[in-house]
Amino acid sequence: MFLTIIVFILILGLLVFVHEFGHFIMAKRNGVKVEEFGFGFPPRIFSKKIKGTIYSINLIPLGGFVKENQKDFNKQSIVRRLKILSAGVLMNILLGILCLTIVSVFAYPWYKGIFMGLINTFYLIGLILAALAGLLRDLVLLGRLSGDVFGPIGIASITGQVVSQGFLQTIYFIALLSINLAIINILPFPALDGGRLLFLGIEKIKGKPVSQKTEKIVHGIGFALLISLMIVITWRDIARFL
């Protein structure tokens, strides 16, 4: 159990770090000041300020965030803002490709392993999209969540099973989680990266941005809904795994 918890924390930390580092480095490269790089969501447990950026560890361990200076961000072109907002998703996809390539080179020569890593990434993306479509269908038409949806407790439990199967299964599991995270984050839902990209699209169509107040309210509602959904899923996980 202890090993499972440690491995789960390390995997979760890796996924969050890779995602948020994508936003962080792309913001820096485009002249946007990063005010905070956070693991988890507030309230804050620990923080340290280095070269103008606060690096924090927060209480709710359901992800992370990069807080850009809003004035710096808003004055960038739509293309630059799109790069910053989509960089986290891209980094998770790249991590998925890397992990699947590592798995593939154990079965094929290295040059074929790289190719198979890419092929398997696209195959996995297709499977996840199909599963997501089924989940949304059940949620909208039947008003219920699929039994295949897991929260942190469920994923932690599965992590223990995967780790017991060996190194390659663990690496494949990381790829699966990373690509899942990328796809979920790109959905056009408020509070997610895709929701912020949606507002960029509206700005492009209208020729002017949506007011910051309105966008903040919409993302706040979206975040509350996501947290509520996570609580429901976690409660189901407790009933199933504990």
N, C-alpha and C positions, 0 to 999 in steps of 0.2 A: 504493500500500500504506500509506504513512504517513498519508494523509488518511483511509483506511478505518479505521485503528486509532484515530485521534483521534475520528472520528465515533462509532465503536462505544463508546469510553470515555465520550463525552458522553451518548449515549443510555442506556447502562447506568447512569451516574451519575444521570441524570434519573429513571429508573424507580425506582431504589433510594431516592433522596431523596424523591420523591413518596410512595412507600409508607411509609417510616419516619416521614416528617413527619406522616402521618395518625395513626399511633400516638402520636407525640410530642405533638402539639397536643391530641389528645383526652385523653391522660393528664393534661396540664397543666390542661385545663379541668375535669377531674374531681378535682382536688386530689391527684394522684399525682405524687410526685417522680420525675423522670427522672434516673437516675444516669449513664447513658451513651447517646450517640447515635453508633452506629458504622457506617462504610462498610467492607464486607468483614467477614471473620471472623478472630478472633485466630489467630496472635500479632499484637500491636499494633506498628505502625510509627511512628505519630506520634499525639500526643494533646494537647489543650489543654482546661483546665477553665474554664468560663465560667458564673458564677452557679450553681454547685453541680452543673452537668452537664458530664461529660467528653465532648468531641467527638473521635472517634478515626478514624484510617485504619488498616486492618488488612491483613494479608498475603494472605489468601485472598479473591480478588475475585469471590465468588459471591453477593453480596447485601449485606445489612446487618442491623442490629438496633437496637432500643431497649430498654434495660435499665431497667425500672421498679423503684422501691423496693418490695420484696416485701411489707413490712408495710402500706405505703400501699395497694398494689393489692389485697391480700387482704381488707382491711376494707371495700372498696367493695361495693355491692350487685351482684348478678349482672347486672342490666341495665347498670350503669355499666361493669363489666368487659367485658361483651359489646360495648359501644360502643368501648372502647379496643382490643380485640382485632380487631374487624372494620373499624376505621377505615382501615387500610392498604389493604385490598382495595377499599373504597369509593373511596379516592383514586385508585387505579389505574383503576377503572372511569370515574371522572370525567375523568381524563386521556385515556382512550380516547374518550370522548364529545367532548371538546374537539378532539382531533386529527381525528376523523371529521367534525366540524362544519366545521372549517377546510377540509378537503378538499371538502366538499359545497358550501360557499358559493362555490367557484370554478366550480361547475357550475350552481348554481341561485341565484335571488334569496336575500338573507340570511335572510328569514323562513322560506323553504322549506328552506334549507340547514340551519338549526337542527333542524327536524323530521326531515330526512333523516339528520342526524348521529345522532339518537336511534334511528331505524329501523335504520340500518346497524350501530349498536352491538349491538342485540339480535340482528341477523342474524349478526354476527361471533361473538357469544357462542354461538349455536346451532351454528355450524360448528366452533368450538373444542371444545364439549362432545361433538359427534359424533366428532370426531377422537380426543378423549381416551378415549371409550368404546371405540373400535376399538383404541387402544393398549393399554388395560387387558385387553381380550379376548385380544389376541395374547400379551400377557405372561403371563396366567393359563393360557390354554388351549394355547398353542404354546410357551411358555417363551422367547420371543424379543422383541426390541424392533423396532418398526417402523422402516423406513428413513427415515421422515420426522421422526424425533426428532433434534434438534440440541443440542449443548452450546455453550459460549462460543465455541469456535473455529469451529464451523459457522455460528453466528449472525454472528460477525465477518465471515466470508467472504461471507455473504448480504448483509450491510450494504454491502459494497463494490459489489455488483451493484445494490442498491436505490438507493444514492446516485448512481450513474451515470445513473439514470433520471430524476432530478430531485427538486425540492423536495416536490411533492405525494406522490410515491411514498414518500419518506422519512418524511413525516408519517403516512401510512397505516401504514407499517411500525412506527412508534412506537406507534400505536394497537393494532396486532396484538400486539406484545410486551407492552404494558401490560395488556391484557385477558387475555392468556395468563397473565401473572404473577398477576393477581387470581384467576383460576379455580384455578390450581395451589395458591395459598396458602390457599384456602378449603376444600381437600380435607381430610377428617377423618383426617389422617395425623400421627403424632407429630412434633414439632418445627416443623410448619407452623402458621399461624394457625388453620386448621380443626381441627387436633389439640388446640390449647388450648381452642377453643370446645367441642370434644367433652367435655373434662373439666368445663367449666361445665355442660353438659347432664347429665352424670352427677351432679354436685353437686346440681342442681335436682331430679333424680329421687330421689336418696338422702336429700336434706335436709341433707347435710353434705359438705364437700369431701373429695376424695381426698387422702391424705397427701402433703405436699410432696416427701418422699423418693421415694415411688412415682412421682409425676408426673415428677420430675426424671430418674429412671432411664429411664422410658418415652420421654421426649423425647430423652434422650441416645442411646438405641438408634435412634430414628427419624432423628436427625441423622446418625449413623454410616452408616445405610443409604442416606440421601440422598447423602452424600458419595461412598459406594461406587458408587452409580448414576451420579453425575456423572463419576467417573473412567472408568467403562466407556464412557459416551457420548463423553467427551472423547477417549478412545483411538480410538474409531471415527471421530471427526471428523479426527483426525490422519491416519488411513489414507486418508480420502476427500479431504481438502482440502490436505494438505501434501505 
